[in-house]
């Protein structure tokens, strides 16, 4: 009886595991194993119901915080389903809450750029000595979640040039997104 259960268990593993790869034979009878394509991570169209944020985590948070002057202040939040929520709240157009979508390639490029500057190993705060923080300057706050890690960096001034260049590139990528007002 134990042997029968063992045989059934092993055979079921072969059946279920076999669906992960496709085996094809070429004319010379050698096997070529093709891996299955990963499931899409992001949605491809946006409706008002998609903006209900239940059970959705944040992949990217990008904020330009206000200063004592006329600094533009806004937040972009990229969710795990690819929805981007933009909120412009001071000295910027458009004001209010707007939505967009990112693609798999957009996210791959962003993570690749973050990896190039070793984002997950940078300091959490710039300047490193928090006593040197200048309250009149706007902070750029970035949080990225990937590879099971979540990293938040607050940049006031004196950050590495690589981080500043990443912020500029990310700012441009986010501002190039086509925003939609779903309330209309």
C-alpha positions, 0 to 999 in steps of 0.5 A, a space after each residue: 500500500 505504501 509503495 502504491 501511494 509512493 508511485 502515485 505521488 512520484 507520477 503526479 509530480 512528473 505530470 504537474 512539473 512537466 507542464 513548466 517546459 515544452 520538449 520538442 524534438 528536432 530532426 536529429 532527435 535531440 531534445 530542445 527544452 523551452 521554458 514557459 514564458 512568465 505570466 504578465 505582471 502588469 495590467 494593460 488597460 485602465 478602468 476606474 475599478 482598477 484604482 481601488 487599491 485593495 490588496 495592491 502593494 507599492 513597487 515604486 514611490 517617488 516624491 518631490 516634497 515641498 520647500 519654503 519657496 515655489 518648489 513643485 511638489 508631487 508624488 508618483 506611486 507605481 503599484 504591483 499591477 502596473 498602475 501609476 497614481 500621480 498626485 500633484 499638490 503644489 506649484 505643478 501642473 496638473 494638480 490633483 490625482 491622475 492615473 497611468 500604466 507602465 509596461 513590463 519593459 518600463 519597469 525592467 529599465 527602471 530596475 536595471 538603472 537602479 541596479 547600475 547605481 547599486 540602489 539597494 546598498 546606498 545610504 538611507 538619507 543624504 546628507 548622511 549626517 542628518 544634522 546637516 539637513 537643510 529644511 528649506 531644500 526640497 527632499 526627493 524621496 524614493 522607495 523601490 521594492 524588488 527582489 523581496 527588498 524594500 529600500 527608501 532613500 531621502 535625498 536633501 543634498 550631498 547625495 552621490 552623482 549616480 543617485 542624482 542622475 538616477 533621480 533625473 532620469 526617473 523624473 523624466 520617465 515618470 513625467 513622460 507617462 500619459 496621465 488620465 483623469 478617470 473622474 471625467 
